[in-house]
């Protein structure tokens, strides 16, 4: 009987198992955890949570490439998230809607590619507008009432846009 020594057999098995383990680890990294995505997007600022940055960036890449939005089976009733493509001017915040000259007349364009809405207890909690390299989160009044603080970029952008608009009733459409 020609048996290899135990140490040699274990080393050989480890060499064979290493590529398999690497493949399984890579497959795990590719799949997004929908529950983690839901929690990160409901946070006051996902960018300030180191564990949220990689999965949210991966989410934006996946959506950009047409992959489906991840789901969370443990979210509970009334808690969910979903994605919708932006469409100016109907589904794009006014501060991020641009009018451009096109061959057939003016067209509206949104600065964002899409929006991810998070609902908690069947009420809108937040909507994260995203594009290839950036995002901004619009928090609902419900969320603002419950959070001690949040990323205010959306609100600040809206206030700047609103201040740049002509006064109502001025009759000036090109001001």
Buried (B, 14 or more C-beta within 10 A) or exposed (E): EEEEEEEEEEEEEEEEEEEEEEEEEEEEEEEBEBBBBBBBBBBBBBEEEEEBEEBBBBBBEBBEEEEEBBBBEEBEEEBBBEBEEBEBBEBBBEBBBEEEEEEEEEEBBBBBBBBBBBBBEEEBBBBBBBBEEEBBBBBBEBBBEEBEEBBBBBBEBBEEBEEEEEEEEEEEEEE
